[in-house]
Amino acid sequence: MPPPAPPAHPAPNADTLCAQALGDVDGPTGALVPPIHTSTTYARDEQNAPVAPGRIYARDQNPTFEPAERLLTALERGAQTALFASGMAACTAVFRALSPGDHVVAPAEMYWALRRWLTTTATRWGLDVTLVDTHDLRALEAALRPGSTKLVWLETPANPCWTITDLAAAARLAHAVGASVAVDSTVATPVLTRPIEHGADLVVHAATKALNGHSDVLAGSVTAARADDALFLRVLEVRATEGAVLGPFEAWLLLRGMRTLPLRVRTASASALRLAQHLAGDSRVAEALYPGLPSFAGHEIAARQMSGGFGSMVSVRVGGGRDAALRTLGKLRLWKRATSLGGTESLVEHRATVEGPTSSVPVDLLRLSVGLEDVADLIADLDAAL
């Protein structure tokens, strides 16, 4: 009888994938940390063929991109990832891969800079943009146009009130009219939500945020469920022709940051939940907004499509309105007043002020990005400021 087959090794989970950066070893040197390739061009042989197949010019690709791209692909359980020079570059590349006249549906509540781009640059370029409350499935279905809607863009949890959209249900509605589905999963990260498993065709990240996690890299990414996805292939073309590529050093830093991604995300999520629970019981707070609170409108959906936590982002509506919110902001000492999220340090900002007079954000709202500090210290600082 033939010897029994050796037992199959189980697929590593996110912690292992990230800690070992897929376990890659540099062939020429044996190094466990990948090298940085700074060359912008690549040699050809006597017949003018690339010495290394596929290596032509750095605007198309760079070997330093690939470890981070492959790690993100594995974490999202997708087929291929493309890095970009920023989160906005990644987002706009998806829309730029469409054609003038195409109809797109996007959330009314979403990342402010992208919403502004959609309602200005994208419409001038020729896209037909409809903003709708995507968490309201009836409203989403009513906004779809069979044969005309080419893309449904979703963001969940949605910045800055953390509204939850049912990804699986929204994807079914979009696919029924022939539209692709792209999900901005920056806040959730693949540690907590993998949109491809819920029907998404593309997953987009502002990798500047939690993926890097150290507030020292500007980067973005697009991951495709299928490598032959027609929209994704056009996204790759946009990257190659328009040149919104990540620098090699930034790609290297991104990979280094991603090695601790699961630890950082779970720690910050646990602290965010404790903070939200504390704020929800504070009489000086009009409302605490966090998907992990059972009282939150989208809590049940979030609990179903997020695992291991509800993210590091909490928003608080301060009793007393705009002036009270700004006074609270000014009194904080430990929380840093700055724009961004997902870093090791905790940040706070008054979104209505940041976005300006056209902002739809409640004027009493403070957006909190919970970092890795002792949560008791964070709570004490907020208590004193309130």
N, C-alpha and C positions, 0 to 999 in steps of 0.2 A: 504494500500500500504506500502511496506517496506520503511524505511527511505532511502534517497539517499546516495549513497556511498560517503565517504569523498574524497575530491580531492587528487589525487596522488601527493606525494612530488616529485619535479623535482630532477633529479640526480645532486649532487653537482659538481661544476666545479673544476678545478685544484687548484685554490686559496683556496677554502674551504677544499678540501681534504688534502692539505698540512698544512694549518694553524692549523687544528685540528688533524693532523696525523690520519685521518679516524674517529676521535671522540672516540677512544678507552678509556675506563676507566678500571683501574686495579681492578679486582673483589675483591680480599681479602682486599684491602686498600681503594679503591675509588680514588686512585691517577690518575690525568690526565696525568702525565708523567710516562711512563712505567718503571718498575724496570730493573736493570741489573742482569742477571743470570750468575754467573761465574762458576757454577758446570760443570765439564767435564763428569760426569757420573750420572746415575739415578737409583733409587732403583727398586728392583723387589720384588714380593710378595712370599708367601710360595710355590707357584707352579712355581716360576721362571719367571713369566710373568711380564712385565713392570707395575709398579704401575700407571704410566701415559701412556696410550697407545701411542706407537710410540717413547717414550723417552727412548733411550738406551745409546747413547754415543754422545759427543759433536762434533765429527768429522762428524756426519750425520746431526745434527741440534742442535739449541739452541733456547730457547724461546725468547731471545733478538733479534735474526735475524728476527723473524716473522713480527713484526710491520712494519719494513722498507720494507721487501719483499712484504707484502700485499699493502702498499702504492704505491710502484713502479708498482705493477701489476695493480692497479686501474688507475694510471696515464697513463700507456701505453695501457690500455683497453685490457689487455691480460688475460691469465688464471692462470699463476703461475710464480713466480720469485725465483731465487736462487742467494744468495749473495756469493761473493768470496773474497779472501784475497787481491786481487788487480785487476785492469783492465786487465793486462796481463794474470793473472790466469783465468779470465772469458773468455777472447778471446781464449786462447790456449785450454781451456777445450772443446770448441765447435769443434775445429779441432781434438783434442785427442779423441773425441767421434766418429770420423770416423775410417775407417780401412785402414791399409797400402795398397797402390795401388789405393785408391780412388782419383779421379780427382777433384780438387777444382779450382775455378776462384776467383781472388781477384784483387783489384784495383792496378794499377801502382802507383797511388798517394794515400797514406794512412799513418796511424800512423807508423812512422819509425821503432820503436822497433818491432812491429808485422810483418812488411814486412821483416825485417832482420831475425826474427824467422822462417818465412815461407820459406825463401830461404836458410836456414841453417838447423836448428833442424828438421823442419817438413819434409824436403826432405830426410834428413838422416834417419828419422823414416819410410819413405816410401810413404808419400803423393806425388801425382803428381800435382804440383802447376803451374798454368798459371797466370801471371800478365798481365792485360789488362786495357786500358782506359775504365772503365765501364760506363762513361758518354757518350761514343760513342756507341750507341746501336747496330750499325752494327758490330763493333769490338767485342762487348760482345757476340752477337749471333754467330759470327764466331768462338769464343773461346769455345763455349759449345759443349760437346760431348754427344749426346743422349745415355742414359744408363750407361755412365761412370762418368759424372759430378755429384757429390753428393752434392756439396755445392757451392753456389755463395755468396761471402762475399762482402758487399757493405759498403761504408763509405761516408756520405754526411751530411754537407759540409766536404770535404776531406782535411786533414791536409797535407801541410801548405798553399796551394793556394786556398783552399775553393771551389774546383770544385764541381759542383752539378750533382748528378745522378738522373734521373727520376726513382723513386722507383717503381711505379706501372708498368711502361713499362719493367723495368729490371726484376721484379718479374714474369711477364707473360712469358718472355723468359725463365727464369730459370725453372719455373714450367712445361713448355711445354716439357722439356727434363728430367723431373723427379728429378730435383735438389731442395734442400731446400735453403731458402734465409735467411741469417743472416745480420743484419744491425748494424754497429757501429754508434750509434746515440749520442755519447758523446757530440759533439759540439752543436747539435740542442736541446738536452734534450726533454723530453715529453711535455714540455711547448710549444715548437714551432713545433715539428713534432712527430707524432705517426706512426712509420713505419708499425705496424701491420695493420693499416687502409689502407695502400697502398699495402698490400699483403705479407709482411714479415712474416716468420715463427718464427724467433728469433730476439730479440733486445738486443744488448749488450751495456753496459756503463762502462767507467772508472769512477766509482762513486767517485773517488778521486777528480774529477774536479768539475763541476758545481753542481752535485747532493749534495755533501757535502758542497762545496762552501766556506770553511774556511781554506783550505790548511793544515788541521791537521788530515786527515784520509786517509789511503790507502785502497781502496775497489773497487770491481767490481761487476757487476750483469749481469745475463742473464734472460730475460723474454720471455716466450713462448706464442704464440698465442693460442695453445691448450695444455692442461695439459697432454694429451695422445700422444703428438708428440714423435715419436720414437727417433729422434735425441736429443730432450730435456731430455728424460728419460735416455739416455746414458750420457748426460752432468751431470745429478744428480749423476749417478754412478761414473763418473770421480771425482766429488767433494768428494764423500764419501770415495772412495778408495785411492785417492791420497792426500787428506787432505788439499786442498787449501781453507780452510774456514776462515771466518772473525772472529776476536776476539769479544767477547760480548761488550766490552767498545767501540770498533770502530763501531759496529753496532748501538749502542745507539747514538753515536755522529753523525753518518750518518743520522739517523732519525731526530735528532735535527736540523741538517743543512737543511734537505729537507723541514722543516716547512716554510722556507722563500724562497724556490726555485722559485716560479713564480715571486715574487717581484724582486729578484735579477736578474733573467734572462731577464725580460722585461726592467729593468732599464739599465743593461749593454748593451743590444741590442740597445736601443735608443741612448745611448752614442756612441756605435760603429758606428752607422749609421752617426751621426753628425761628428765623427772623420774621417770616410771614405770620406764623402762629402768634408770635408775641405782638406784632403790630395789629393783628386782627382783634385783639382783646384790649387795645389801648383806646381810651375815651377821647384822646386828642386826635385820633385818626378817623377820617370819614370813611375810608375804605382801603383795605389791603388787597392788591390784585396779584394772585399767584395761583397757577394751575394745580398746585398740590393741596390747596385748601378745599375741603369738601363743599364749602359754600360757593366756590367759584363756579361760574356758569358752565364751563367746559370740562369740569373735573373728571367726570366719568369717561369722556372720550380720551382725555389726556392719560388717564390711568390705563386705558386699553392699548394705546399706541405708543406710550412711553414706558420704558422699563429701567429701573435703577435710580429713579429720581425724576424731578420735574424741572430741572434746569436751575441756573444761578441768577435769574432775573426776577426781581420783585419790583412792583410799582406801588407807591403809597399816595393816597389823596389826603392831604393834610387838612384837618378841620380848621376853618378860618379863611380858606380861600388862598388866592395867589400871594398875598402879602405874608401870610403865615407860612406858606411853603418856602418862600424866598428867605424869610427869617430863619427857618429851620436849616435850610441849605447853608446859610452864612455862618451858623454856629457850630457846624460839624467840624471836628478836629482830626478824627482818624480817617473818615471817608474822604477820598480825594475828589474834588470838583473837576471832572474831566469827562470828555466824550469818548466812549468806547464801551466794550464789555468783554468778559471772558478772560481777563488777565488775572494774575496772582493777587493784585491789589484791588480793594473794593472802591468802586467809583459811584458818584452820585451826580445827577444833573437835572435841571429844570427844563424839560423838553420843550415846553411852549416858548421859552425864551430862546433856546437854541434854534428852533425852527422858524421863528419870526412871526410876523403879524398874520400870515395865512395859515398858521398851524391849527389843526383841529384837535390837538391834545388838550385835555382839561388843564386849566391854568393852575389848579391846586396839586398837580401830579409831580412827584419826584420819582425818577427812574433810578433804581438801585442795581448795580452789578456787584454781586457778592463774590468776594475773592477767597483767599485762603487764610486770612487772619483768624484768630480765636473769635468765635461767634459771640461769646459773652462780651468781648471788647466792642464789637460792632454794635451790639444791642445797647450797651451802656452809652456809647457815643450818641446814638440816635435818641435815647431817652433824655439825655442831657440837652440835646438840641431842641427836642420837642417841648 
